[in-house]
Amino acid sequence: MTMKQIERIKQMELRMERAATAVMELSAALDKYETAQEDIKVLSDYYGSKAWKQDFADEEEGKLPADLKRGMLSEDGIWNLLEDVRELNSRIGF
């Protein structure tokens, strides 16, 4: 056994640990993403629908409660999310 061999084994062990961690984290993230597909479909159907347009108009007219979270009524917010979904799906072959 040489020092070069020991160093090689240490380096390979480190690479294996990093790769195993990355695989585990990506697998968990993909599980979460797959679970979110129903939410993404519902948001996609909602965006540009009559209901969304009415909600958007009511927001513009100040008819909604001030403390109501409504990020999805931002045209850029929901569009950017759906565009990110398209790009991600392309990357992962979804």
All heavy atoms as an XYZ file, in Angstrom:
760
protein
N       0.870     -1.179      0.000
C       0.000      0.000      0.000
C       0.908      1.230      0.000
O       1.816      1.344      0.799
C      -0.904     -0.018      1.228
C      -1.893      1.092      1.216
S      -3.074      1.125      2.581
C      -3.633     -0.523      2.706
N       0.605      2.166     -0.920
C       1.408      3.376     -1.018
C       0.577      4.576     -0.596
O      -0.665      4.507     -0.529
C       1.885      3.591     -2.466
O       0.735      3.843     -3.278
C       2.644      2.394     -2.987
N       1.252      5.660     -0.341
C       0.551      6.912     -0.006
C      -0.327      7.353     -1.174
O      -1.416      7.869     -0.969
C       1.556      8.007      0.361
C       2.265      7.761      1.675
S       1.105      7.609      3.062
C       0.589      9.290      3.251
N       0.133      7.125     -2.406
C      -0.643      7.490     -3.588
C      -1.956      6.692     -3.625
O      -3.017      7.235     -3.918
C       0.188      7.222     -4.836
C      -0.430      7.696     -6.106
C       0.507      7.504     -7.274
C      -0.124      8.021     -8.551
N       0.751      7.837     -9.692
N      -1.877      5.417     -3.290
C      -3.068      4.571     -3.263
C      -4.039      5.028     -2.186
O      -5.250      5.126     -2.414
C      -2.656      3.111     -3.023
C      -3.823      2.158     -3.031
C      -3.398      0.737     -2.687
O      -2.403      0.524     -1.995
N      -4.150     -0.225     -3.182
N      -3.538      5.321     -1.014
C      -4.374      5.789      0.093
C      -5.057      7.103     -0.284
O      -6.262      7.274     -0.063
C      -3.541      5.932      1.385
C      -3.142      4.529      1.879
C      -4.317      6.686      2.463
C      -2.128      4.527      3.000
N      -4.309      8.013     -0.891
C      -4.883      9.303     -1.303
C      -5.966      9.099     -2.364
O      -7.015      9.736     -2.322
C      -3.785     10.237     -1.815
C      -4.256     11.636     -2.097
C      -4.886     12.337     -0.891
O      -4.466     12.102      0.269
O      -5.833     13.129     -1.109
N      -5.715      8.187     -3.314
C      -6.707      7.895     -4.358
C      -7.993      7.354     -3.728
O      -9.096      7.785     -4.066
C      -6.136      6.903     -5.364
C      -7.109      6.566     -6.472
C      -6.537      5.613     -7.509
N      -6.127      4.346     -6.915
C      -4.881      3.875     -6.917
N      -3.905      4.570     -7.477
N      -4.602      2.704     -6.352
N      -7.867      6.424     -2.802
C      -9.035      5.844     -2.137
C      -9.794      6.911     -1.366
O     -11.030      6.973     -1.417
C      -8.611      4.667     -1.230
C      -8.129      3.504     -2.101
C      -9.765      4.233     -0.330
C      -7.430      2.387     -1.345
N      -9.089      7.804     -0.685
C      -9.744      8.902      0.047
C     -10.502      9.809     -0.912
O     -11.638     10.209     -0.632
C      -8.710      9.714      0.830
C      -8.177      9.033      2.055
C      -7.156      9.938      2.746
C      -6.599      9.334      4.005
N      -5.594     10.216      4.639
N      -9.872     10.130     -2.037
C     -10.525     10.999     -3.016
C     -11.767     10.334     -3.610
O     -12.798     10.980     -3.782
C      -9.544     11.379     -4.134
C      -8.475     12.353     -3.712
C      -9.079     13.674     -3.296
O      -9.941     14.243     -3.967
N      -8.631     14.193     -2.154
N     -11.676      9.062     -3.926
C     -12.826      8.351     -4.487
C     -13.949      8.237     -3.457
O     -15.124      8.357     -3.796
C     -12.419      6.955     -4.980
C     -11.493      6.962     -6.186
S     -12.180      7.851     -7.587
C     -10.875      9.058     -7.862
N     -13.594      8.023     -2.202
C     -14.607      7.964     -1.140
C     -15.330      9.307     -1.030
O     -16.563      9.354     -0.922
C     -13.943      7.590      0.192
C     -14.914      7.432      1.340
C     -15.858      6.238      1.199
O     -15.570      5.307      0.424
O     -16.904      6.252      1.873
N     -14.573     10.396     -1.082
C     -15.165     11.734     -1.021
C     -16.107     11.957     -2.205
O     -17.223     12.454     -2.037
C     -14.066     12.796     -0.998
C     -14.504     14.242     -0.935
C     -15.300     14.516      0.343
C     -13.289     15.161     -1.007
N     -15.671     11.564     -3.386
C     -16.518     11.719     -4.579
C     -17.792     10.883     -4.461
O     -18.870     11.324     -4.844
C     -15.747     11.336     -5.833
C     -14.680     12.334     -6.207
C     -13.856     11.853     -7.396
N     -12.754     12.736     -7.659
C     -12.810     13.815     -8.445
N     -13.950     14.132     -9.037
N     -11.748     14.562     -8.637
N     -17.665      9.660     -3.940
C     -18.826      8.812     -3.776
C     -19.811      9.420     -2.770
O     -21.020      9.418     -2.998
C     -18.417      7.412     -3.321
C     -19.594      6.438     -3.322
S     -19.122      4.750     -2.943
C     -19.150      4.810     -1.163
N     -19.306      9.955     -1.687
C     -20.178     10.574     -0.685
C     -20.911     11.776     -1.268
O     -22.114     11.938     -1.054
C     -19.358     10.989      0.541
C     -18.897      9.821      1.383
C     -17.917     10.221      2.488
O     -17.595     11.425      2.621
O     -17.473      9.315      3.210
N     -20.194     12.622     -2.025
C     -20.839     13.792     -2.648
C     -21.887     13.359     -3.660
O     -22.986     13.909     -3.715
C     -19.800     14.694     -3.317
C     -18.980     15.509     -2.360
C     -18.201     16.602     -3.060
N     -17.480     16.145     -4.242
C     -16.163     16.259     -4.423
N     -15.405     16.789     -3.493
N     -15.609     15.847     -5.546
N     -21.556     12.376     -4.472
C     -22.505     11.896     -5.484
C     -23.725     11.269     -4.824
O     -24.867     11.521     -5.255
C     -21.820     10.890     -6.411
N     -23.530     10.479     -3.787
C     -24.650      9.846     -3.095
C     -25.572     10.888     -2.481
O     -26.800     10.768     -2.557
C     -24.144      8.880     -2.024
N     -24.991     11.927     -1.903
C     -25.792     13.004     -1.320
C     -26.596     13.723     -2.408
O     -27.785     13.985     -2.245
C     -24.888     13.999     -0.565
O     -24.254     13.305      0.510
C     -25.677     15.169     -0.017
N     -25.937     14.020     -3.536
C     -26.615     14.717     -4.635
C     -27.768     13.878     -5.179
O     -28.855     14.397     -5.452
C     -25.621     15.046     -5.746
N     -27.554     12.577     -5.339
C     -28.595     11.691     -5.847
C     -29.772     11.652     -4.882
O     -30.937     11.745     -5.290
C     -28.031     10.272     -6.111
C     -29.149      9.262     -6.334
C     -27.082     10.302     -7.296
N     -29.484     11.535     -3.599
C     -30.541     11.479     -2.590
C     -31.342     12.794     -2.566
O     -32.574     12.774     -2.535
C     -29.904     11.234     -1.206
C     -30.763     10.471     -0.260
S     -29.883      9.886      1.224
C     -28.831     11.233      1.668
N     -30.643     13.928     -2.628
C     -31.329     15.222     -2.602
C     -32.167     15.429     -3.858
O     -33.289     15.938     -3.787
C     -30.312     16.353     -2.427
C     -29.699     16.388     -1.049
C     -28.559     17.385     -0.916
O     -28.143     17.997     -1.928
O     -28.070     17.546      0.216
N     -31.631     15.044     -5.017
C     -32.387     15.199     -6.261
C     -33.608     14.285     -6.264
O     -34.687     14.690     -6.694
C     -31.506     14.911     -7.472
C     -32.193     15.032     -8.830
C     -32.807     16.416     -9.029
C     -31.221     14.702     -9.946
N     -33.459     13.085     -5.773
C     -34.587     12.164     -5.701
C     -35.700     12.743     -4.829
O     -36.878     12.706     -5.212
C     -34.124     10.817     -5.142
O     -35.206      9.925     -5.065
N     -35.339     13.299     -3.688
C     -36.335     13.912     -2.804
C     -36.990     15.116     -3.485
O     -38.210     15.298     -3.398
C     -35.690     14.330     -1.484
N     -36.183     15.916     -4.186
C     -36.731     17.084     -4.878
C     -37.675     16.655     -6.004
O     -38.726     17.269     -6.201
C     -35.595     17.955     -5.427
N     -37.323     15.600     -6.731
C     -38.206     15.113     -7.796
C     -39.505     14.561     -7.235
O     -40.573     14.753     -7.838
C     -37.499     14.059     -8.641
C     -36.459     14.593     -9.615
C     -35.696     13.445    -10.266
C     -37.088     15.483    -10.663
N     -39.436     13.886     -6.093
C     -40.669     13.415     -5.445
C     -41.580     14.602     -5.129
O     -42.788     14.566     -5.385
C     -40.363     12.653     -4.153
C     -39.738     11.292     -4.401
O     -39.794     10.790     -5.545
O     -39.177     10.729     -3.427
N     -40.998     15.658     -4.592
C     -41.760     16.856     -4.243
C     -42.340     17.514     -5.502
O     -43.486     17.961     -5.519
C     -40.845     17.827     -3.488
C     -41.541     18.937     -2.795
C     -40.543     19.708     -1.931
C     -41.222     20.765     -1.107
N     -40.286     21.479     -0.224
N     -41.531     17.568     -6.568
C     -41.971     18.167     -7.826
C     -43.111     17.362     -8.442
O     -44.077     17.938     -8.951
C     -40.780     18.263     -8.788
C     -41.082     19.005    -10.062
C     -41.396     20.356    -10.042
C     -41.055     18.353    -11.293
C     -41.669     21.043    -11.219
C     -41.326     19.029    -12.457
C     -41.635     20.374    -12.419
O     -41.908     21.043    -13.577
N     -43.006     16.048     -8.404
C     -44.075     15.207     -8.935
C     -45.374     15.438     -8.161
O     -46.450     15.480     -8.751
C     -43.671     13.736     -8.885
C     -42.647     13.377     -9.930
C     -42.123     11.958     -9.807
O     -42.496     11.239     -8.846
O     -41.326     11.564    -10.670
N     -45.271     15.602     -6.871
C     -46.446     15.871     -6.039
C     -47.070     17.220     -6.401
O     -48.286     17.387     -6.328
C     -46.057     15.840     -4.550
O     -45.516     14.556     -4.248
C     -47.239     16.116     -3.648
N     -46.252     18.173     -6.827
C     -46.736     19.519     -7.155
C     -47.384     19.600     -8.536
O     -47.956     20.644     -8.889
C     -45.580     20.523     -7.081
N     -47.344     18.528     -9.321
C     -47.879     18.578    -10.680
C     -49.359     18.934    -10.724
O     -49.792     19.664    -11.617
C     -47.623     17.258    -11.410
C     -46.162     17.000    -11.716
C     -45.512     18.139    -12.458
O     -45.915     18.504    -13.564
N     -44.504     18.747    -11.844
N     -50.133     18.456     -9.779
C     -51.557     18.811     -9.760
C     -51.729     20.307     -9.517
O     -52.541     20.969    -10.179
C     -52.308     18.020     -8.692
C     -53.798     18.331     -8.699
C     -54.585     17.539     -7.665
O     -54.070     16.525     -7.142
O     -55.720     17.933     -7.394
N     -50.944     20.863     -8.585
C     -50.996     22.306     -8.321
C     -50.620     23.097     -9.572
O     -51.258     24.105     -9.901
C     -50.043     22.688     -7.176
C     -50.474     22.123     -5.841
O     -51.679     21.870     -5.653
O     -49.595     21.938     -4.976
N     -49.593     22.637    -10.261
C     -49.129     23.325    -11.475
C     -50.213     23.294    -12.543
O     -50.479     24.308    -13.198
C     -47.816     22.691    -11.974
C     -46.687     22.987    -10.983
C     -47.471     23.175    -13.372
C     -45.431     22.152    -11.180
N     -50.877     22.167    -12.715
C     -51.951     22.067    -13.716
C     -53.107     22.997    -13.372
O     -53.621     23.701    -14.243
C     -52.450     20.635    -13.836
C     -53.647     20.550    -14.785
C     -53.888     19.224    -15.344
C     -55.031     19.139    -16.329
N     -55.610     20.322    -16.875
N     -53.501     23.001    -12.104
C     -54.610     23.867    -11.686
C     -54.238     25.331    -11.911
O     -55.049     26.110    -12.434
C     -54.996     23.596    -10.217
C     -55.966     24.646     -9.696
C     -55.597     22.199    -10.078
N     -53.021     25.723    -11.553
C     -52.577     27.106    -11.775
C     -52.543     27.444    -13.258
O     -52.945     28.538    -13.666
C     -51.196     27.332    -11.158
C     -51.159     27.510     -9.663
C     -49.721     27.425     -9.152
C     -51.791     28.826     -9.248
N     -52.066     26.513    -14.065
C     -51.998     26.734    -15.510
C     -53.389     26.935    -16.095
O     -53.602     27.821    -16.934
C     -51.304     25.543    -16.171
O     -51.213     25.723    -17.553
N     -54.351     26.120    -15.660
C     -55.730     26.258    -16.132
C     -56.361     27.572    -15.658
O     -57.129     28.205    -16.378
C     -56.580     25.074    -15.662
C     -56.178     23.758    -16.314
O     -55.444     23.771    -17.330
O     -56.597     22.704    -15.795
N     -56.022     27.971    -14.434
C     -56.579     29.190    -13.842
C     -56.049     30.444    -14.530
O     -56.809     31.375    -14.812
C     -56.233     29.211    -12.351
C     -56.546     30.479    -11.607
C     -57.849     30.913    -11.430
C     -55.530     31.230    -11.043
C     -58.134     32.078    -10.716
C     -55.797     32.395    -10.329
C     -57.097     32.816    -10.171
O     -57.368     33.965     -9.470
N     -54.744     30.447    -14.844
C     -54.110     31.623    -15.436
C     -54.716     31.931    -16.798
O     -54.731     31.106    -17.699
C     -52.611     31.404    -15.566
C     -51.858     32.585    -16.114
C     -51.914     33.805    -15.471
C     -51.097     32.487    -17.260
C     -51.216     34.902    -15.953
C     -50.392     33.568    -17.757
C     -50.458     34.769    -17.107
O     -49.766     35.859    -17.587
N     -55.278     33.097    -16.959
C     -55.908     33.500    -18.211
C     -57.371     33.101    -18.331
O     -58.028     33.477    -19.289
N     -57.881     32.353    -17.351
C     -59.295     31.957    -17.389
C     -60.178     33.155    -17.050
O     -59.701     34.200    -16.599
C     -59.546     30.829    -16.378
O     -59.442     31.336    -15.046
N     -61.484     32.976    -17.225
C     -62.432     34.032    -16.851
C     -62.326     34.331    -15.363
O     -62.384     35.498    -14.953
C     -63.859     33.617    -17.195
C     -64.161     33.639    -18.664
C     -65.607     33.255    -18.933
C     -65.884     33.248    -20.425
N     -67.269     32.884    -20.712
N     -62.166     33.299    -14.547
C     -62.061     33.499    -13.097
C     -60.827     34.323    -12.760
O     -60.884     35.248    -11.943
C     -62.013     32.153    -12.364
N     -59.678     33.995    -13.405
C     -58.458     34.760    -13.137
C     -58.634     36.209    -13.570
O     -58.247     37.138    -12.856
C     -57.252     34.139    -13.849
C     -55.962     34.855    -13.525
C     -55.144     34.604    -12.462
C     -55.376     35.944    -14.229
N     -54.086     35.480    -12.466
C     -54.213     36.314    -13.556
C     -55.735     36.650    -15.380
C     -53.375     37.345    -13.977
C     -54.901     37.682    -15.799
C     -53.742     38.023    -15.105
N     -59.217     36.410    -14.728
C     -59.419     37.773    -15.231
C     -60.318     38.575    -14.292
O     -60.060     39.755    -14.041
C     -59.992     37.745    -16.646
C     -58.971     37.266    -17.666
C     -59.581     37.129    -19.053
C     -58.546     36.562    -20.005
N     -59.091     36.306    -21.324
N     -61.354     37.939    -13.759
C     -62.238     38.614    -12.801
C     -61.471     38.927    -11.513
O     -61.574     40.031    -10.977
C     -63.461     37.767    -12.486
C     -64.430     38.431    -11.525
C     -64.982     39.743    -12.082
O     -65.583     39.752    -13.154
N     -64.781     40.849    -11.380
N     -60.714     37.960    -11.015
C     -59.930     38.174     -9.799
C     -58.911     39.291    -10.010
O     -58.713     40.147     -9.142
C     -59.213     36.881     -9.375
C     -60.188     35.783     -8.983
O     -61.380     36.081     -8.735
O     -59.754     34.618     -8.924
N     -58.272     39.300    -11.183
C     -57.299     40.335    -11.514
C     -57.965     41.711    -11.562
O     -57.438     42.686    -11.018
C     -56.625     40.012    -12.853
C     -55.560     40.985    -13.240
C     -54.287     40.897    -12.693
C     -55.817     41.988    -14.166
C     -53.303     41.797    -13.052
C     -54.838     42.894    -14.534
C     -53.562     42.802    -13.976
N     -59.122     41.789    -12.199
C     -59.854     43.061    -12.297
C     -60.249     43.554    -10.904
O     -60.118     44.748    -10.601
C     -61.080     42.908    -13.182
N     -60.730     42.643    -10.062
C     -61.099     43.028     -8.701
C     -59.886     43.514     -7.913
O     -59.986     44.450     -7.120
C     -61.778     41.870     -7.973
C     -63.186     41.605     -8.501
O     -63.726     42.455     -9.249
O     -63.744     40.540     -8.168
N     -58.734     42.896     -8.156
C     -57.492     43.349     -7.518
C     -57.156     44.762     -7.969
O     -56.839     45.633     -7.154
C     -56.346     42.377     -7.857
C     -54.958     42.924     -7.711
C     -54.573     43.274     -6.286
O     -55.287     42.921     -5.330
O     -53.539     43.936     -6.122
N     -57.227     44.978     -9.268
C     -56.917     46.291     -9.836
C     -57.847     47.384     -9.291
O     -57.438     48.524     -9.128
C     -57.024     46.245    -11.367
C     -55.946     45.427    -12.038
C     -54.619     46.147    -12.065
O     -54.539     47.258    -12.607
O     -53.645     45.572    -11.512
N     -59.101     47.016     -9.028
C     -60.086     47.969     -8.526
C     -60.061     48.090     -7.006
O     -60.873     48.824     -6.424
C     -61.479     47.563     -9.006
C     -61.639     47.660    -10.525
C     -62.961     47.092    -11.019
O     -63.910     46.960    -10.212
O     -63.041     46.767    -12.221
N     -59.174     47.377     -6.358
C     -59.043     47.460     -4.905
C     -60.173     46.795     -4.137
O     -60.435     47.149     -2.991
N     -60.832     45.835     -4.752
C     -61.972     45.188     -4.117
C     -61.577     44.038     -3.180
O     -62.409     43.546     -2.430
C     -62.921     44.639     -5.190
C     -63.609     45.709     -6.015
C     -64.526     45.064     -7.044
C     -65.274     46.109     -7.857
N     -66.123     45.469     -8.889
N     -60.338     43.610     -3.240
C     -59.901     42.475     -2.420
C     -59.356     42.965     -1.078
O     -58.812     44.066     -0.988
C     -58.831     41.671     -3.166
C     -59.252     41.103     -4.513
C     -58.087     40.363     -5.164
C     -60.446     40.174     -4.377
N     -59.486     42.152     -0.031
C     -58.968     42.548      1.280
C     -57.464     42.817      1.222
O     -56.725     42.103      0.541
C     -59.256     41.332      2.172
C     -60.288     40.533      1.444
C     -60.121     40.829     -0.006
N     -57.034     43.825      1.928
C     -55.625     44.221      1.899
C     -54.698     43.125      2.415
O     -53.563     43.004      1.967
C     -55.437     45.494      2.717
N     -55.183     42.311      3.344
C     -54.318     41.280      3.925
C     -54.371     39.946      3.179
O     -53.772     38.969      3.605
C     -54.670     41.061      5.398
C     -56.093     40.552      5.595
O     -56.904     40.643      4.656
O     -56.389     40.060      6.706
N     -55.052     39.896      2.035
C     -55.167     38.668      1.251
C     -53.914     38.482      0.394
O     -53.562     39.356     -0.405
C     -56.402     38.737      0.343
C     -56.643     37.555     -0.582
C     -56.945     36.288      0.237
C     -57.785     37.865     -1.541
N     -53.221     37.346      0.571
C     -52.082     37.042     -0.297
C     -52.615     36.789     -1.696
O     -53.581     36.060     -1.871
C     -51.332     35.818      0.225
C     -50.543     36.085      1.475
C     -49.804     34.851      1.947
C     -48.636     34.588      1.044
N     -47.729     33.545      1.544
N     -51.991     37.412     -2.688
C     -52.497     37.281     -4.054
C     -51.389     37.387     -5.105
O     -51.542     38.027     -6.139
C     -53.584     38.309     -4.304
C     -53.202     39.725     -3.931
C     -54.424     40.630     -4.069
N     -54.203     41.949     -3.548
C     -54.423     42.304     -2.291
N     -54.826     41.430     -1.407
N     -54.230     43.542     -1.901
N     -50.276     36.756     -4.815
C     -49.155     36.753     -5.751
C     -49.503     36.185     -7.113
O     -48.927     36.564     -8.123
N     -50.472     35.260     -7.135
C     -50.841     34.659     -8.417
C     -51.614     35.622     -9.308
O     -51.806     35.341    -10.477
C     -51.593     33.338     -8.204
C     -53.091     33.439     -8.065
S     -53.653     34.515     -6.783
C     -54.018     33.381     -5.533
N     -52.004     36.759     -8.774
C     -52.685     37.754     -9.608
C     -51.693     38.682    -10.299
O     -52.082     39.481    -11.144
C     -53.693     38.553     -8.773
C     -54.871     37.736     -8.251
C     -55.790     38.613     -7.404
C     -55.636     37.062     -9.373
N     -50.435     38.563     -9.929
C     -49.394     39.287    -10.647
C     -49.170     38.554    -11.963
O     -48.860     37.365    -11.965
C     -48.113     39.296     -9.801
O     -46.980     39.220    -10.608
N     -49.345     39.232    -13.081
C     -49.180     38.565    -14.373
C     -47.788     37.955    -14.497
O     -47.641     36.833    -14.976
C     -49.414     39.555    -15.514
C     -50.860     39.959    -15.642
C     -51.091     40.905    -16.784
O     -51.158     40.431    -17.929
O     -51.198     42.104    -16.518
N     -46.769     38.672    -14.071
C     -45.407     38.162    -14.179
C     -45.165     36.985    -13.240
O     -44.480     36.041    -13.601
C     -44.390     39.263    -13.878
C     -44.340     40.319    -14.964
O     -44.806     40.052    -16.084
O     -43.830     41.415    -14.693
N     -45.727     37.024    -12.049
C     -45.481     35.971    -11.068
C     -45.915     34.607    -11.552
O     -45.127     33.655    -11.561
N     -47.157     34.476    -11.963
C     -47.661     33.170    -12.397
C     -47.065     32.781    -13.750
O     -46.710     31.624    -13.971
C     -49.211     33.132    -12.408
C     -49.702     31.689    -12.384
C     -49.794     33.911    -13.534
C     -51.175     31.546    -12.041
N     -46.893     33.742    -14.634
C     -46.296     33.443    -15.942
C     -44.866     32.952    -15.761
O     -44.459     31.965    -16.384
C     -46.321     34.674    -16.857
C     -45.894     34.345    -18.258
C     -46.699     33.923    -19.273
C     -44.570     34.379    -18.785
N     -45.941     33.695    -20.402
C     -44.630     33.977    -20.126
C     -43.332     34.725    -18.250
C     -43.515     33.894    -20.938
C     -42.206     34.632    -19.065
C     -42.311     34.227    -20.401
N     -44.090     33.635    -14.906
C     -42.709     33.222    -14.663
C     -42.653     31.818    -14.065
O     -41.794     31.023    -14.438
C     -41.990     34.210    -13.744
C     -41.692     35.524    -14.426
O     -41.686     35.616    -15.658
N     -41.459     36.552    -13.645
N     -43.551     31.519    -13.131
C     -43.586     30.180    -12.544
C     -43.848     29.140    -13.621
O     -43.148     28.125    -13.709
C     -44.657     30.082    -11.455
C     -44.917     28.665    -10.938
C     -43.691     28.122    -10.215
C     -46.135     28.628    -10.045
N     -44.841     29.375    -14.466
C     -45.182     28.409    -15.515
C     -44.061     28.284    -16.551
O     -43.801     27.195    -17.068
C     -46.514     28.773    -16.174
C     -47.727     28.696    -15.231
C     -48.977     29.217    -15.924
C     -47.932     27.284    -14.686
N     -43.368     29.368    -16.814
C     -42.215     29.320    -17.723
C     -41.078     28.518    -17.085
O     -40.427     27.711    -17.755
C     -41.740     30.733    -18.070
C     -40.646     30.766    -19.111
C     -41.040     30.175    -20.460
O     -42.230     30.173    -20.815
O     -40.133     29.689    -21.161
N     -40.845     28.713    -15.795
C     -39.834     27.921    -15.079
C     -40.185     26.438    -15.127
O     -39.306     25.587    -15.284
C     -39.702     28.377    -13.622
C     -39.042     29.737    -13.476
O     -38.438     30.239    -14.453
O     -39.136     30.314    -12.370
N     -41.475     26.125    -15.003
C     -41.928     24.730    -15.086
C     -41.602     24.165    -16.468
O     -41.074     23.046    -16.587
C     -43.441     24.619    -14.788
C     -43.991     23.258    -15.191
C     -43.715     24.896    -13.320
N     -41.892     24.929    -17.524
C     -41.603     24.458    -18.887
C     -40.103     24.199    -19.073
O     -39.704     23.171    -19.633
C     -42.101     25.467    -19.922
C     -43.607     25.428    -20.120
C     -44.051     26.332    -21.258
N     -44.100     27.734    -20.885
C     -45.121     28.311    -20.255
N     -46.181     27.601    -19.931
N     -45.095     29.589    -19.951
N     -39.282     25.121    -18.587
C     -37.836     24.957    -18.722
C     -37.337     23.763    -17.920
O     -36.514     22.978    -18.407
C     -37.114     26.232    -18.277
C     -37.268     27.370    -19.256
C     -36.603     28.649    -18.783
O     -35.661     28.576    -17.959
O     -37.020     29.723    -19.244
N     -37.838     23.610    -16.706
C     -37.427     22.487    -15.874
C     -37.865     21.166    -16.491
O     -37.087     20.203    -16.537
C     -37.996     22.640    -14.462
C     -37.598     21.569    -13.451
C     -36.079     21.479    -13.313
C     -38.233     21.857    -12.107
N     -39.091     21.116    -16.986
C     -39.578     19.891    -17.630
C     -38.701     19.520    -18.833
O     -38.432     18.350    -19.079
C     -41.032     20.032    -18.048
C     -41.972     19.967    -16.869
O     -41.595     19.574    -15.775
N     -43.210     20.361    -17.092
N     -38.247     20.530    -19.560
C     -37.368     20.288    -20.697
C     -36.025     19.712    -20.224
O     -35.493     18.788    -20.836
C     -37.152     21.598    -21.447
O     -36.169     21.451    -22.428
N     -35.506     20.265    -19.137
C     -34.224     19.784    -18.597
C     -34.283     18.346    -18.124
O     -33.339     17.579    -18.300
C     -33.775     20.653    -17.424
C     -33.177     21.973    -17.819
C     -32.692     22.742    -16.612
N     -31.577     22.062    -15.964
C     -31.110     22.412    -14.784
N     -31.643     23.397    -14.124
N     -30.111     21.760    -14.257
N     -35.396     17.965    -17.490
C     -35.477     16.638    -16.909
C     -36.247     15.644    -17.786
O     -36.419     14.497    -17.405
C     -36.088     16.667    -15.483
C     -37.520     17.194    -15.479
C     -35.211     17.459    -14.538
C     -38.192     17.162    -14.110
N     -36.709     16.092    -18.936
C     -37.406     15.203    -19.860
C     -38.775     14.780    -19.370
O     -39.223     13.679    -19.636
N     -39.431     15.681    -18.669
C     -40.768     15.425    -18.121
C     -41.792     15.562    -19.207
O     -41.783     16.363    -20.041
C     -41.030     16.430    -17.000
C     -41.539     15.841    -15.729
C     -41.049     14.659    -15.231
C     -42.525     16.477    -14.999
C     -41.502     14.135    -14.036
C     -42.985     15.971    -13.804
C     -42.472     14.786    -13.327
